[in-house]
Amino acid sequence: MSFTRTLRAVGGAVVAGALLFGTAPVASADQIRHDQWPLRSFGADDIWKVSTGKGVTVAVIDDPVDGSHPDLKGNVLPGKSFLDGGTADSPDGKNEHGTAMASLIAGHGHGPGGSDGVKGLAPDAKILPVGIDLGDKEESYAEPLRYAVDHGAKVVNMSFEDFGDTSPAEKAAVDYARKHDVLLVASSGNSGSSIPHLPSSVPGVLAVGAVDIDLKVWKFSSYGSHIKLLAPGLHIRAAGVETPYRLANGTSDSTAYVSAAAALLRSKFPDLTAGQIANRLVKTAGLPDDMKGKKLPDPHYGYGFIRPSKALTANIPAGSKNGPLPALSEDSSKASGNGKDAQRATESDNGMGTGVIIGIVGGVVGLLVVVLIIVLVVKKKGRNGPPPSGPGGYGGPGGPGGFVPHPPHPGHQQQPSAPGAYPSAPPTQPPGR
């Protein structure tokens, strides 16, 4: 692989099953449900009368997911682990980030009526777990993303960040997903900076930041012109692995909620394109009073925080097929057909293709022919005309006739990607998975 970088989960501080917002011990699973303030904020009980995400598959490219967790059992497909080549429906050691994201999307709780434990915003959606190593410096999400698209995902959740360059294969995979009408959702990152994180800043990906319970942007939510939406990301209860539940902050969690909202919409409006689904989320997003009337998208707020109930029920024209996402170029559509196309794109960016080389050689030959003709003409005229350096002669600056041949442009060579660099987590928010 020609690049070195690290994919990293964007979970914030974690208190796994020990404290309830730092005040009281967790006594029961129904207390866990009470902790899920985003569901009350969204008005989830009313939302589920309209849509539960049934019939929609959401891929979670992340740590493998614990499909045996009581709040997820039955909603997790086998998927694929790109760590060991097996399925991804069982946890990878103590790593629980993927399980947590899956539970926020499609957790169904447990106990009588599913009233205990964690419930996702789209409880009848299916999770396609796609296991990757979030700490592998050579990891790429290109092949996992193509796998998700080829195995029926209509929404892909990518709650990880990367400061490296997007490889041609990854760009082609994003285009491949978009060409197949898959909505890609990615977290903005937890550094609180304007440095663009990948894959959220790749054109065509829905970038998500985090808000707190007062619907204000979290101070550690990364920002920039690519931010499109916000969702709850602080004090988020989710399923765990080492302990049954965890409490965390981060744009990972807000991204999972946007993916779940997209699943609700894809279930309710199956004929809308991915871009039109994004359009409904954007057109119904909310803003604090002091933000109203400002030019959007705002670098911190994007178009605002999601309001899934309004997105499901408002009368909104379908709009263009791309919605707020940029249109796919003709070249990117051609290059996104399969892995071989991506490989060709990689080779093209890493060096000069055969056609370019032939073109350069042909240009050099043609240039030599022109120079030879000029030299012959000059010599002939020099024998019958004025002296070479006299008035009206041919001996001006730059040699005969002032002609200075320029070498052909060597062609653009892509510079190797710089190693990924990651700022340390905010001092009050130690990194969590």
Secondary structure, DSSP 4 states (H G I P E B T S, - for coil): -------EE-B--B--SS-BTTTB----HHHHHHH-HHHHHHTHHHHTTT---TT-EEEEEESPP-TTSTTTTTSB---EETTTSS-SSS-BTTB-HHHHHHHHHH-EEESGGG-EEEE-SSTT-EEEEEE--TT-TT--SHHHHHHHHHTT-SEEEE-EEB-SPPPHHHHHHHHHHHHTT-EEEEE--SS-SSSPPBTTTSTTSEEEEEE-TTSPBPTT----TTEEEEEE-SSEEEE-SSSSEEEE-SHHHHHHHHHHHHHHHHHH-TTS-HHHHHHHHHHT-B--GGGTTS-SSBTTTBT-B--HHHHHHS------TTTTSPPPPHHHHHHTSSHHHHHHHHHHHHS--HHHHHHHHHHHHHHHHHHHHHHHHHHHHHHHSS-TTSTT-S--TTSGGG----PPP----PPPPPPP--PPPPTTS--B-
